[in-house]
Each structure stands twice: as structure tokens, then as C-alpha cells.
């Protein structure tokens, strides 16, 4: 008998009745729960459509207003800049916490203790009123005349105060995220990098950080989404973000609910885009770590 006619005994042909694709049989309780969810969703839709107090025409009127779009742009800018500042500070603080330099570890721990232990709203108000504590900002040596100095009221604008408050607070949370990601990498990766002649900086950026990103990206994505919503707090320091822009309008027109719906709409759009970006990044950095479905393994050519 020719060798080609003999099929390996271990190879099985996938059938239509695959156990891996089996689904639970519908039960009366599942049908009742589904019906209850459909009725609940229908009730919400009727409430939103038929309630005239939502004033949907007013909401659509101001949806693309110039003031609202400028506020949306400021919200996006604050989110991006604050996350960049937080990521840089968080990475540096995480490296200090993991180092054997004791003063550096104490400084990083003090930073975490201060900025994670106080509410973000208080931090924003504090930075906005920094000129009260320091009328002038200067650079120089202690007990000597400063080399250069500036008027604090000119330097500390609402935008800079918002950026300092959001960025420094975010850096404290990013520190623990980055540290957890770096600790997830096998320490033997450092030894392997040294063995092939890499410097510590090369080892960190080429070996350790790419592997740690798989664990850093998911919680960082959640922090970006939280940051986009936390930017609404800067309205208390007269920063013209999305919420403050709609507040300016409804303080003039007294149409509070439809203007708040405008802000809700744009926040949902922004968060949806951030969710999609997070999903793409997770997919990119999880390459090589995803499980292969059993059906594709069984059907692979032998």
C-alpha cells in the first residue's frame, strides 16, 4: 500500500457538531429576562423621545456651535497633554521606586503619597492660586539673588494650572501602573540583554518596555478615559473646556438640560473613540500572546 494512502491516526476531521462551538439551550428564564430587558429599553426610548423637557431641537441647535467645539478641542488637548505629562512622570517615578537609590525612592514615595492622597479638585484650585503663596517664580541658588524671575500671575494661567493639576495627579497613578508592568517582565530578560552587550538604557527600551506594554496599556487606557472626564473639573478655575462652554450658554439662555445633553453627547463620542484606540493598542501589543482557537488548530494542514 502506498505511503500516501495511510492517514495519521491522530488527525481528526472537524465536524459541524463541534463541542467548542456549543451554546446553552434557551430556557424560559432566559426568555423572560430577555423580554424584561427589551421592555426596559423600550421604556427608556419612549421616555427620551416623548418627554418635551429634553428639548431636543435646542440640543441639536447648539451641538455644533463654535463655542462648544472650541471647548471640545480644549478638552481633547488637556487630555492628551496631561496624559503625556503623567506618563513621563509616572515612568520616572516607577524607575526610582524600583532602584536601589534610597533618596530617589523616598522622593518618589513622597510624591505618590501627596498627589494620590488629595482630591484632584483641591489640587486644581491650589495651582490656580499659586501666585498667592509665590508672587514671583525664580531660578537660582538658596540664600542668593535669583538668576531670573517672573511674575506668578502672568505665568500661572488657567491653562497652565489645569495642566499642572491634571498632569501631576495623573503621574501619581501612572507610577503604579508602569511599575506593575515592569515587574511583570521576567528578570532574566535583563541578564539576557547584558549578555549580548546592551546598555541598561537599550535593555529598557528594546527588551523590557515592549514586553511590559502588554500589561501597561489596558489600565492606561482606563486612565485616559478617566482623564477625559476629569477635565470637566477645570471649569471651576474658569478654564474654557467643554463643560464650561455649555455652562456659558445656559447661563445666558437658561436652557440647562439641552445644553448638558450637548456636553453628554460629545463626551460619549470622545470616550467611544478612546475605547476604539485602546482596543487597537491592546491588539497590537498582545501579538504572540493570544490563544489560537482549537478549530483553527484542528483544521491546519499536516
VEXNU-69630 format. One line per 2 residues: number of its first residue (from 1); their letters; for each residue z, x, y of N, C-alpha, C. Coordinates in nm, 2 decimals. Last residue first. Example, Ala and Ser with C-alpha at 12.3 -4.5 7.8 and 13.67 -1.06 7.14 Angstrom:
REM residues 2
2 = sa = 0.71:1.28:-0.22:0.71:1.37:-0.11:0.79:1.29:0.00  0.78:1.32:-0.57:0.78:1.23:-0.45:0.78:1.32:-0.33 $
***
This chain:
REM residues 302
302 = xx = 0.78:-0.15:1.92:0.84:-0.05:1.84:0.73:0.05:1.80  0.80:-0.33:2.23:0.72:-0.28:2.12:0.79:-0.16:2.05 $
300 = xx = 1.06:-0.57:2.29:0.99:-0.45:2.32:0.91:-0.39:2.21  1.20:-0.79:2.23:1.06:-0.81:2.23:0.98:-0.68:2.27 $
298 = xx = 1.46:-0.71:2.24:1.41:-0.75:2.11:1.26:-0.76:2.11  1.49:-0.66:2.51:1.50:-0.55:2.42:1.44:-0.59:2.28 $
296 = xx = 1.45:-0.91:2.62:1.35:-0.81:2.66:1.36:-0.69:2.56  1.68:-1.04:2.52:1.54:-1.09:2.48:1.44:-0.98:2.51 $
294 = xx = 1.89:-0.92:2.64:1.87:-0.90:2.50:1.73:-0.94:2.46  1.84:-0.75:2.96:1.86:-0.88:2.88:1.82:-0.85:2.73 $
292 = xx = 2.01:-0.47:3.05:1.88:-0.52:3.01:1.90:-0.64:2.93  2.24:-0.44:3.33:2.21:-0.45:3.18:2.07:-0.51:3.16 $
290 = xx = 2.22:-0.19:3.58:2.21:-0.33:3.54:2.18:-0.33:3.39  2.21:0.07:3.65:2.34:0.03:3.60:2.33:-0.12:3.56 $
288 = xx = 1.96:0.13:3.75:2.01:0.21:3.64:2.14:0.17:3.59  2.04:0.02:4.07:1.94:0.05:3.98:1.99:0.15:3.88 $
286 = xx = 2.22:-0.05:4.27:2.26:-0.07:4.13:2.15:-0.04:4.03  2.10:-0.01:4.51:2.20:0.09:4.47:2.25:0.07:4.33 $
284 = xx = 1.93:-0.24:4.53:1.88:-0.10:4.54:1.97:0.00:4.48  2.10:-0.46:4.51:2.00:-0.44:4.41:1.94:-0.30:4.41 $
282 = xx = 2.25:-0.42:4.74:2.31:-0.41:4.61:2.21:-0.39:4.50  2.04:-0.46:4.93:2.10:-0.33:4.92:2.18:-0.31:4.79 $
280 = xx = 1.98:-0.73:4.89:1.88:-0.63:4.87:1.94:-0.49:4.85  2.22:-0.85:4.95:2.17:-0.86:4.82:2.07:-0.76:4.79 $
278 = xx = 2.24:-0.79:5.23:2.34:-0.74:5.13:2.29:-0.74:4.99  2.02:-0.94:5.32:2.02:-0.79:5.33:2.12:-0.73:5.24 $
276 = xx = 2.12:-1.20:5.27:2.00:-1.15:5.20:1.99:-1.00:5.21  2.35:-1.20:5.43:2.36:-1.22:5.29:2.24:-1.17:5.22 $
274 = xx = 2.22:-1.18:5.68:2.31:-1.07:5.64:2.33:-1.08:5.49  2.09:-1.43:5.69:2.01:-1.30:5.69:2.10:-1.19:5.64 $
272 = xx = 2.32:-1.59:5.70:2.22:-1.60:5.59:2.14:-1.48:5.58  2.44:-1.52:5.94:2.51:-1.49:5.82:2.41:-1.50:5.70 $
270 = xx = 2.24:-1.62:6.12:2.27:-1.48:6.12:2.34:-1.44:5.98  2.25:-1.90:6.06:2.12:-1.82:6.05:2.15:-1.67:6.03 $
268 = xx = 2.51:-1.95:6.13:2.47:-1.97:5.99:2.34:-1.90:5.97  2.51:-1.90:6.41:2.59:-1.82:6.32:2.55:-1.83:6.17 $
266 = xx = 2.33:-2.10:6.49:2.29:-1.96:6.50:2.38:-1.86:6.42  2.48:-2.33:6.43:2.35:-2.31:6.37:2.31:-2.16:6.37 $
264 = xx = 2.71:-2.30:6.59:2.72:-2.30:6.44:2.59:-2.27:6.38  2.60:-2.31:6.85:2.66:-2.19:6.80:2.67:-2.18:6.65 $
262 = xx = 2.52:-2.58:6.83:2.42:-2.48:6.86:2.48:-2.34:6.81  2.76:-2.71:6.80:2.67:-2.71:6.69:2.56:-2.61:6.71 $
260 = xx = 2.86:-2.67:7.06:2.93:-2.60:6.95:2.84:-2.60:6.82  2.70:-2.85:7.19:2.68:-2.71:7.22:2.75:-2.62:7.11 $
258 = xx = 2.78:-3.10:7.08:2.64:-3.05:7.05:2.62:-2.90:7.08  3.06:-3.10:7.17:3.02:-3.10:7.03:2.88:-3.05:7.01 $
256 = xx = 3.05:-3.09:7.46:3.12:-2.99:7.38:3.06:-2.98:7.24  2.94:-3.14:7.73:2.88:-3.18:7.60:2.93:-3.08:7.50 $
254 = xx = 3.00:-3.07:7.99:3.10:-3.15:7.92:3.05:-3.20:7.78  2.84:-2.91:8.15:2.78:-3.04:8.11:2.88:-3.13:8.04 $
252 = xx = 3.00:-2.69:8.20:2.93:-2.75:8.31:2.88:-2.89:8.28  3.11:-2.61:7.97:3.20:-2.63:8.08:3.13:-2.69:8.20 $
250 = xx = 2.88:-2.59:7.82:2.95:-2.71:7.80:3.07:-2.72:7.90  2.79:-2.33:7.91:2.71:-2.45:7.93:2.79:-2.58:7.92 $
248 = xx = 2.99:-2.15:7.85:2.95:-2.17:7.99:2.87:-2.29:8.01  2.99:-2.19:7.57:3.11:-2.23:7.65:3.07:-2.25:7.80 $
246 = xx = 2.76:-2.06:7.50:2.77:-2.20:7.48:2.89:-2.26:7.56  2.84:-1.79:7.56:2.73:-1.85:7.63:2.72:-2.00:7.61 $
244 = xx = 3.06:-1.75:7.39:3.08:-1.76:7.54:2.97:-1.82:7.61  2.93:-1.74:7.14:3.03:-1.85:7.17:3.05:-1.86:7.32 $
242 = xx = 2.76:-1.51:7.18:2.70:-1.64:7.15:2.80:-1.75:7.18  2.90:-1.33:7.46:2.84:-1.33:7.33:2.79:-1.48:7.31 $
240 = xx = 2.98:-1.19:7.72:2.88:-1.29:7.71:2.82:-1.29:7.57  3.33:-1.16:7.76:3.21:-1.10:7.71:3.10:-1.21:7.67 $
238 = xx = 3.58:-1.23:7.85:3.46:-1.27:7.93:3.34:-1.19:7.89  3.76:-1.20:7.66:3.76:-1.10:7.76:3.63:-1.11:7.84 $
236 = xx = 3.72:-1.41:7.48:3.85:-1.41:7.56:3.85:-1.30:7.67  3.49:-1.35:7.34:3.48:-1.44:7.45:3.61:-1.45:7.54 $
234 = xx = 3.55:-1.19:7.13:3.53:-1.12:7.25:3.51:-1.22:7.37  3.56:-1.35:6.91:3.69:-1.33:6.98:3.66:-1.26:7.11 $
232 = xx = 3.31:-1.35:6.79:3.35:-1.47:6.87:3.47:-1.44:6.95  3.31:-1.14:6.62:3.26:-1.11:6.76:3.29:-1.23:6.85 $
230 = xx = 3.37:-1.23:6.37:3.48:-1.19:6.46:3.44:-1.16:6.60  3.12:-1.28:6.26:3.20:-1.40:6.30:3.32:-1.35:6.39 $
228 = xx = 3.04:-1.02:6.21:2.95:-1.11:6.29:3.03:-1.23:6.34  3.25:-0.93:6.05:3.24:-0.88:6.18:3.15:-0.97:6.27 $
226 = xx = 3.20:-1.07:5.81:3.32:-1.10:5.89:3.32:-1.05:6.03  2.96:-0.94:5.75:2.96:-1.08:5.77:3.09:-1.12:5.85 $
224 = xx = 3.06:-0.68:5.71:2.96:-0.71:5.82:2.96:-0.85:5.85  3.24:-0.72:5.50:3.29:-0.68:5.63:3.19:-0.70:5.74 $
222 = xx = 3.06:-0.78:5.29:3.15:-0.88:5.34:3.21:-0.85:5.47  2.93:-0.53:5.28:2.86:-0.64:5.32:2.95:-0.76:5.36 $
220 = xx = 3.14:-0.38:5.19:3.09:-0.35:5.32:3.01:-0.47:5.37  3.17:-0.47:4.92:3.28:-0.50:5.02:3.23:-0.47:5.17 $
218 = xx = 2.90:-0.38:4.83:2.95:-0.52:4.83:3.06:-0.55:4.92  2.89:-0.08:4.89:2.80:-0.18:4.95:2.86:-0.32:4.95 $
216 = xx = 3.06:0.07:4.73:3.09:0.05:4.87:3.01:-0.06:4.93  2.96:0.10:4.48:3.09:0.03:4.49:3.13:0.00:4.64 $
214 = xx = 2.73:0.23:4.52:2.72:0.11:4.44:2.85:0.03:4.45  2.80:0.45:4.66:2.74:0.34:4.74:2.74:0.21:4.66 $
212 = xx = 2.87:0.65:4.49:2.98:0.57:4.54:2.92:0.45:4.62  2.63:0.78:4.45:2.69:0.71:4.34:2.80:0.61:4.39 $
210 = xx = 2.58:0.89:4.71:2.48:0.79:4.65:2.54:0.72:4.53  2.82:1.06:4.74:2.80:0.94:4.82:2.69:0.84:4.76 $
208 = xx = 2.78:1.27:4.54:2.90:1.18:4.54:2.86:1.05:4.61  2.52:1.39:4.58:2.57:1.36:4.45:2.67:1.25:4.46 $
206 = xx = 2.45:1.44:4.85:2.34:1.42:4.75:2.39:1.37:4.61  2.67:1.45:5.01:2.56:1.36:5.05:2.46:1.34:4.94 $
204 = xx = 2.85:1.62:4.86:2.89:1.49:4.91:2.78:1.40:4.93  2.70:1.85:4.81:2.75:1.78:4.70:2.79:1.64:4.74 $
202 = xx = 2.66:1.94:5.07:2.54:1.90:4.99:2.59:1.81:4.87  2.92:2.00:5.14:2.85:1.90:5.21:2.73:1.85:5.14 $
200 = xx = 2.99:2.21:4.95:3.06:2.08:4.95:2.99:1.97:5.03  2.67:2.34:4.82:2.79:2.34:4.90:2.86:2.21:4.90 $
198 = xx = 2.55:2.40:4.49:2.56:2.32:4.60:2.68:2.35:4.69  2.52:2.55:4.24:2.51:2.62:4.37:2.52:2.53:4.49 $
196 = xx = 2.57:2.43:4.01:2.43:2.45:4.04:2.41:2.51:4.18  2.84:2.40:4.01:2.78:2.49:3.91:2.63:2.52:3.94 $
194 = xx = 2.89:2.21:4.20:2.93:2.35:4.23:2.86:2.45:4.13  2.81:1.99:4.06:2.74:2.02:4.18:2.77:2.17:4.22 $
192 = xx = 3.00:1.98:3.86:2.86:2.00:3.82:2.78:2.04:3.94  3.23:1.93:4.01:3.22:2.05:3.93:3.07:2.08:3.90 $
190 = xx = 3.17:1.67:4.10:3.19:1.78:4.19:3.17:1.91:4.12  3.16:1.53:3.86:3.03:1.54:3.94:3.05:1.65:4.04 $
188 = xx = 3.41:1.51:3.77:3.33:1.62:3.71:3.20:1.63:3.78  3.52:1.29:3.89:3.54:1.42:3.95:3.46:1.53:3.89 $
186 = xx = 3.31:1.01:3.91:3.37:1.10:3.82:3.40:1.23:3.89  3.38:0.78:4.17:3.29:0.88:4.12:3.37:0.98:4.03 $
184 = xx = 3.58:0.63:4.28:3.51:0.57:4.16:3.42:0.67:4.10  3.65:0.75:4.51:3.74:0.77:4.40:3.68:0.71:4.27 $
182 = xx = 3.46:0.64:4.68:3.46:0.78:4.65:3.54:0.81:4.53  3.54:0.37:4.70:3.41:0.41:4.64:3.40:0.55:4.60 $
180 = xx = 3.79:0.39:4.82:3.78:0.34:4.68:3.65:0.37:4.62  3.71:0.50:5.07:3.80:0.58:4.98:3.79:0.53:4.83 $
178 = xx = 3.56:0.29:5.17:3.50:0.41:5.14:3.58:0.50:5.05  3.77:0.10:5.19:3.65:0.07:5.12:3.58:0.20:5.08 $
176 = xx = 3.95:0.22:5.36:3.99:0.19:5.23:3.87:0.16:5.14  3.79:0.24:5.60:3.85:0.36:5.54:3.89:0.33:5.39 $
174 = xx = 3.72:-0.01:5.68:3.62:0.07:5.61:3.68:0.19:5.54  3.96:-0.08:5.82:3.93:-0.15:5.69:3.82:-0.07:5.61 $
172 = xx = 3.94:0.10:6.04:4.06:0.10:5.95:4.03:0.03:5.82  3.69:0.03:6.15:3.71:0.16:6.09:3.83:0.17:6.00 $
170 = xx = 3.75:-0.22:6.27:3.67:-0.21:6.15:3.68:-0.08:6.08  3.90:-0.13:6.49:3.96:-0.21:6.39:3.89:-0.21:6.26 $
168 = xx = 3.71:0.02:6.62:3.82:0.09:6.57:3.90:0.00:6.47  3.51:-0.19:6.68:3.48:-0.07:6.60:3.60:0.00:6.54 $
166 = xx = 3.65:-0.38:6.84:3.59:-0.42:6.71:3.56:-0.29:6.62  3.75:-0.23:7.06:3.83:-0.31:6.98:3.78:-0.34:6.84 $
164 = xx = 3.51:-0.10:7.15:3.63:-0.02:7.11:3.72:-0.10:7.02  3.35:-0.32:7.22:3.31:-0.22:7.12:3.42:-0.14:7.06 $
162 = xx = 3.51:-0.45:7.41:3.48:-0.52:7.29:3.43:-0.42:7.18  3.51:-0.24:7.61:3.63:-0.29:7.55:3.61:-0.36:7.42 $
160 = xx = 3.23:-0.23:7.66:3.30:-0.12:7.60:3.43:-0.15:7.54  3.20:-0.49:7.77:3.12:-0.45:7.66:3.19:-0.33:7.59 $
158 = xx = 3.37:-0.49:8.00:3.40:-0.58:7.88:3.32:-0.54:7.76  3.43:-0.14:8.08:3.36:-0.27:8.10:3.40:-0.36:7.98 $
156 = xx = 3.58:0.12:8.17:3.61:0.01:8.07:3.56:-0.12:8.11  3.47:0.25:8.40:3.43:0.29:8.26:3.46:0.18:8.16 $
154 = xx = 3.59:0.14:8.62:3.44:0.15:8.61:3.39:0.17:8.47  3.86:0.15:8.57:3.80:0.02:8.60:3.64:0.02:8.59 $
152 = xx = 3.90:0.43:8.56:3.90:0.35:8.44:3.84:0.21:8.46  3.71:0.68:8.71:3.79:0.56:8.74:3.78:0.46:8.61 $
150 = xx = 3.74:1.00:8.56:3.66:0.89:8.60:3.76:0.77:8.63  3.73:1.37:8.57:3.80:1.24:8.56:3.71:1.13:8.61 $
148 = xx = 3.75:1.70:8.45:3.67:1.59:8.51:3.75:1.46:8.48  3.96:1.88:8.41:3.83:1.93:8.44:3.74:1.82:8.50 $
146 = xx = 4.29:1.83:8.56:4.18:1.79:8.47:4.05:1.85:8.51  4.54:2.08:8.58:4.44:1.99:8.65:4.33:1.95:8.56 $
144 = xx = 4.78:2.08:8.32:4.69:2.15:8.41:4.60:2.04:8.48  4.93:1.96:8.12:5.00:2.03:8.23:4.91:2.11:8.32 $
142 = xx = 4.67:1.99:7.87:4.80:1.94:7.92:4.86:2.03:8.03  4.33:2.01:7.99:4.44:2.07:7.91:4.57:2.01:7.96 $
140 = xx = 4.09:1.74:8.00:4.15:1.87:8.05:4.26:1.91:7.95  3.95:1.45:8.13:3.94:1.55:8.02:4.00:1.68:8.08 $
138 = xx = 4.05:1.11:8.21:4.03:1.25:8.24:4.02:1.34:8.12  4.06:0.81:8.38:4.04:0.87:8.25:3.99:1.02:8.28 $
136 = xx = 4.30:0.63:8.57:4.19:0.73:8.56:4.18:0.78:8.42  4.49:0.44:8.51:4.39:0.41:8.62:4.28:0.51:8.62 $
134 = xx = 4.61:0.33:8.23:4.55:0.46:8.27:4.45:0.43:8.38  4.72:0.08:8.23:4.80:0.19:8.18:4.75:0.32:8.23 $
132 = xx = 4.51:-0.07:8.34:4.65:-0.09:8.39:4.74:0.02:8.35  4.29:-0.01:8.19:4.30:0.05:8.33:4.44:0.03:8.39 $
130 = xx = 4.31:-0.16:7.96:4.35:-0.02:7.95:4.36:0.04:8.09  4.25:-0.43:7.92:4.34:-0.40:8.02:4.39:-0.25:8.02 $
128 = xx = 4.08:-0.41:7.70:4.02:-0.47:7.82:4.11:-0.44:7.94  4.25:-0.32:7.50:4.14:-0.23:7.55:4.09:-0.28:7.68 $
126 = xx = 4.41:-0.55:7.48:4.47:-0.42:7.51:4.36:-0.33:7.57  4.23:-0.75:7.39:4.30:-0.76:7.52:4.36:-0.63:7.57 $
124 = xx = 4.17:-0.63:7.14:4.07:-0.65:7.23:4.13:-0.67:7.38  4.43:-0.63:7.01:4.36:-0.51:7.04:4.25:-0.52:7.14 $
122 = xx = 4.47:-0.91:6.99:4.56:-0.83:7.07:4.49:-0.69:7.11  4.27:-0.97:6.81:4.27:-1.03:6.94:4.36:-0.95:7.04 $
120 = xx = 4.34:-0.84:6.57:4.23:-0.80:6.65:4.22:-0.85:6.79  4.69:-0.77:6.52:4.58:-0.86:6.53:4.47:-0.81:6.61 $
118 = xx = 4.80:-0.47:6.35:4.80:-0.55:6.47:4.68:-0.65:6.47  4.77:-0.32:6.12:4.89:-0.39:6.14:4.90:-0.48:6.26 $
116 = xx = 4.54:-0.17:6.13:4.55:-0.28:6.03:4.67:-0.36:6.05  4.61:0.01:6.33:4.50:-0.08:6.35:4.49:-0.19:6.25 $
114 = xx = 4.84:0.16:6.24:4.84:0.09:6.37:4.73:-0.01:6.38  4.78:0.25:5.98:4.90:0.17:6.00:4.89:0.09:6.13 $
112 = xx = 4.55:0.40:6.02:4.54:0.28:5.94:4.66:0.19:5.97  4.67:0.60:6.18:4.56:0.52:6.23:4.54:0.39:6.15 $
110 = xx = 4.84:0.71:5.99:4.89:0.65:6.12:4.79:0.56:6.18  4.66:0.82:5.81:4.76:0.71:5.77:4.81:0.64:5.89 $
108 = xx = 4.54:1.01:5.96:4.46:0.90:5.91:4.55:0.79:5.87  4.76:1.18:6.01:4.68:1.12:6.12:4.60:1.00:6.08 $
106 = xx = 4.83:1.26:5.75:4.93:1.19:5.84:4.85:1.11:5.95  4.60:1.40:5.68:4.64:1.28:5.60:4.74:1.20:5.69 $
104 = xx = 4.61:1.61:5.86:4.50:1.52:5.87:4.53:1.39:5.79  4.84:1.75:5.78:4.84:1.68:5.92:4.72:1.58:5.93 $
102 = xx = 4.76:1.83:5.51:4.86:1.73:5.54:4.86:1.67:5.68  4.48:1.86:5.34:4.53:1.90:5.47:4.63:1.79:5.52 $
100 = xx = 4.35:1.78:5.11:4.48:1.85:5.09:4.54:1.90:5.23  4.20:1.45:5.14:4.20:1.60:5.15:4.34:1.65:5.12 $
98 = xx = 4.19:1.18:5.14:4.17:1.25:5.01:4.18:1.40:5.02  4.22:1.13:5.41:4.32:1.08:5.32:4.31:1.15:5.18 $
96 = xx = 3.98:1.24:5.51:4.11:1.30:5.55:4.22:1.26:5.45  3.80:1.07:5.40:3.79:1.21:5.36:3.92:1.28:5.40 $
94 = xx = 3.87:0.84:5.54:3.88:0.84:5.40:3.88:0.98:5.35  3.80:0.91:5.81:3.94:0.88:5.77:3.97:0.89:5.62 $
92 = xx = 3.52:0.93:5.78:3.60:1.05:5.82:3.75:1.03:5.78  3.46:0.66:5.71:3.43:0.77:5.62:3.51:0.90:5.65 $
90 = xx = 3.56:0.52:5.93:3.61:0.50:5.80:3.58:0.61:5.70  3.39:0.62:6.14:3.54:0.64:6.14:3.60:0.63:6.01 $
88 = xx = 3.14:0.52:6.04:3.16:0.66:6.06:3.31:0.70:6.06  3.20:0.24:6.02:3.16:0.32:5.90:3.18:0.47:5.92 $
86 = xx = 3.26:0.17:6.29:3.36:0.16:6.18:3.32:0.24:6.06  3.02:0.23:6.41:3.14:0.30:6.45:3.24:0.29:6.34 $
84 = xx = 2.86:0.04:6.27:2.82:0.18:6.27:2.95:0.26:6.30  2.99:-0.20:6.34:2.99:-0.16:6.20:2.95:-0.01:6.19 $
82 = xx = 2.94:-0.21:6.62:3.08:-0.20:6.57:3.09:-0.15:6.42  2.66:-0.23:6.62:2.73:-0.11:6.68:2.87:-0.10:6.63 $
80 = xx = 2.62:-0.48:6.49:2.56:-0.36:6.44:2.64:-0.23:6.49  2.78:-0.66:6.65:2.80:-0.65:6.51:2.74:-0.52:6.45 $
78 = xx = 2.67:-0.63:6.91:2.81:-0.59:6.88:2.83:-0.57:6.73  2.41:-0.73:6.86:2.43:-0.59:6.90:2.57:-0.54:6.87 $
76 = xx = 2.46:-0.99:6.79:2.39:-0.91:6.69:2.42:-0.76:6.73  2.57:-1.08:7.03:2.65:-1.09:6.91:2.59:-1.00:6.80 $
74 = xx = 2.35:-1.04:7.21:2.48:-0.96:7.23:2.56:-0.97:7.10  2.18:-1.23:7.10:2.14:-1.09:7.10:2.26:-1.00:7.12 $
72 = xx = 2.32:-1.47:7.16:2.30:-1.43:7.02:2.26:-1.28:7.01  2.31:-1.46:7.44:2.44:-1.45:7.37:2.43:-1.41:7.23 $
70 = xx = 2.04:-1.50:7.47:2.10:-1.37:7.52:2.23:-1.35:7.45  2.02:-1.76:7.37:1.95:-1.65:7.29:2.00:-1.51:7.34 $
68 = xx = 2.17:-1.90:7.56:2.21:-1.90:7.42:2.15:-1.78:7.35  2.01:-1.86:7.79:2.15:-1.82:7.78:2.20:-1.80:7.64 $
66 = xx = 1.77:-1.99:7.71:1.77:-1.85:7.74:1.91:-1.79:7.73  1.78:-2.22:7.43:1.80:-2.19:7.57:1.81:-2.04:7.60 $
64 = xx = 1.73:-2.32:7.19:1.66:-2.20:7.22:1.67:-2.17:7.37  1.91:-2.54:7.19:1.90:-2.45:7.07:1.84:-2.32:7.11 $
62 = xx = 1.93:-2.74:7.37:1.98:-2.61:7.41:1.97:-2.51:7.30  1.80:-2.95:7.24:1.76:-2.91:7.37:1.80:-2.77:7.41 $
60 = xx = 1.94:-2.99:7.01:1.80:-2.93:7.00:1.75:-2.89:7.13  2.17:-3.11:7.12:2.18:-2.98:7.04:2.04:-2.91:7.04 $
58 = xx = 2.07:-3.34:7.22:2.12:-3.24:7.31:2.13:-3.11:7.24  1.99:-3.47:6.98:1.89:-3.43:7.08:1.94:-3.33:7.18 $
56 = xx = 2.25:-3.50:6.85:2.15:-3.40:6.80:2.04:-3.37:6.90  2.52:-3.60:6.89:2.42:-3.58:7.00:2.32:-3.47:6.96 $
54 = xx = 2.75:-3.67:6.75:2.70:-3.53:6.74:2.59:-3.50:6.84  2.79:-3.94:6.80:2.87:-3.84:6.88:2.83:-3.70:6.86 $
52 = xx = 2.65:-4.10:6.63:2.59:-4.07:6.75:2.66:-3.96:6.84  2.61:-4.06:6.29:2.72:-4.06:6.39:2.65:-4.01:6.53 $
50 = xx = 2.40:-4.05:6.11:2.42:-4.17:6.18:2.53:-4.17:6.28  2.40:-3.78:6.02:2.28:-3.84:6.07:2.31:-3.96:6.16 $
48 = xx = 2.65:-3.72:5.92:2.59:-3.63:6.01:2.48:-3.70:6.09  2.70:-3.93:5.74:2.79:-3.91:5.85:2.73:-3.82:5.96 $
46 = xx = 2.49:-3.89:5.56:2.50:-4.02:5.64:2.59:-4.00:5.76  2.58:-3.65:5.45:2.45:-3.66:5.52:2.44:-3.78:5.61 $
44 = xx = 2.82:-3.72:5.33:2.82:-3.62:5.44:2.69:-3.63:5.52  2.73:-3.90:5.14:2.82:-3.95:5.24:2.82:-3.85:5.36 $
42 = xx = 2.58:-3.72:4.97:2.51:-3.83:5.05:2.60:-3.89:5.16  2.78:-3.57:4.87:2.68:-3.51:4.96:2.61:-3.61:5.04 $
40 = xx = 2.92:-3.77:4.72:2.99:-3.70:4.83:2.89:-3.63:4.92  2.72:-3.83:4.53:2.77:-3.93:4.63:2.84:-3.87:4.75 $
38 = xx = 2.70:-3.59:4.40:2.58:-3.64:4.47:2.63:-3.75:4.57  2.96:-3.56:4.29:2.91:-3.46:4.39:2.79:-3.51:4.47 $
36 = xx = 2.96:-3.78:4.12:3.05:-3.78:4.23:3.01:-3.68:4.33  2.75:-3.70:3.94:2.74:-3.82:4.02:2.83:-3.82:4.14 $
34 = xx = 2.88:-3.48:3.83:2.76:-3.46:3.90:2.73:-3.58:3.99  3.10:-3.60:3.70:3.12:-3.51:3.80:3.00:-3.48:3.89 $
32 = xx = 2.96:-3.76:3.51:3.04:-3.83:3.62:3.07:-3.73:3.73  2.84:-3.56:3.36:2.75:-3.66:3.43:2.83:-3.73:3.54 $
30 = xx = 3.06:-3.44:3.26:2.97:-3.36:3.34:2.88:-3.46:3.42  3.17:-3.64:3.10:3.25:-3.59:3.22:3.16:-3.51:3.31 $
28 = xx = 2.97:-3.68:2.90:3.00:-3.78:3.00:3.07:-3.74:3.12  2.79:-3.37:2.87:2.89:-3.46:2.83:2.91:-3.57:2.94 $
26 = xx = 2.51:-3.17:2.75:2.58:-3.25:2.86:2.68:-3.35:2.80  2.58:-2.87:2.57:2.53:-3.01:2.57:2.59:-3.09:2.68 $
24 = xx = 2.52:-2.55:2.71:2.61:-2.65:2.66:2.55:-2.79:2.67  2.24:-2.36:2.60:2.31:-2.42:2.70:2.41:-2.53:2.65 $
22 = xx = 2.10:-2.04:2.49:2.16:-2.18:2.46:2.24:-2.23:2.58  2.00:-1.80:2.50:1.95:-1.89:2.60:2.00:-2.03:2.58 $
20 = xx = 2.11:-1.67:2.28:2.14:-1.62:2.42:2.10:-1.71:2.53  1.99:-1.79:2.07:2.13:-1.82:2.10:2.16:-1.78:2.24 $
18 = xx = 1.67:-1.92:2.07:1.74:-1.80:2.10:1.89:-1.84:2.14  1.44:-2.07:1.95:1.58:-2.11:1.94:1.67:-1.98:1.96 $
16 = xx = 1.20:-1.94:1.95:1.22:-2.02:2.06:1.37:-2.06:2.07  1.25:-1.59:1.84:1.21:-1.73:1.82:1.24:-1.81:1.95 $
14 = xx = 1.15:-1.26:1.81:1.23:-1.36:1.88:1.17:-1.50:1.86  1.15:-1.09:1.50:1.06:-1.15:1.60:1.14:-1.26:1.67 $
12 = xx = 1.31:-0.78:1.44:1.31:-0.93:1.43:1.22:-0.99:1.54  1.34:-0.49:1.26:1.27:-0.56:1.37:1.26:-0.71:1.34 $
10 = xx = 1.44:-0.38:1.02:1.54:-0.41:1.14:1.47:-0.48:1.25  1.25:-0.33:0.85:1.33:-0.44:0.82:1.42:-0.48:0.93 $
8 = xx = 0.92:-0.25:0.96:1.06:-0.22:0.95:1.14:-0.34:0.93  0.64:-0.33:0.76:0.71:-0.35:0.88:0.86:-0.31:0.87 $
6 = xx = 0.36:-0.19:0.62:0.50:-0.21:0.60:0.58:-0.22:0.73  0.10:-0.14:0.68:0.14:-0.28:0.64:0.28:-0.30:0.62 $
4 = xx = 0.08:0.13:0.73:0.07:0.03:0.85:0.11:-0.11:0.81  0.07:0.25:0.49:0.20:0.26:0.56:0.20:0.16:0.68 $
2 = xx = -0.09:0.06:0.22:-0.09:0.14:0.34:0.04:0.14:0.42  0.00:0.09:-0.12:0.00:0.00:0.00:0.00:0.09:0.12 $
***
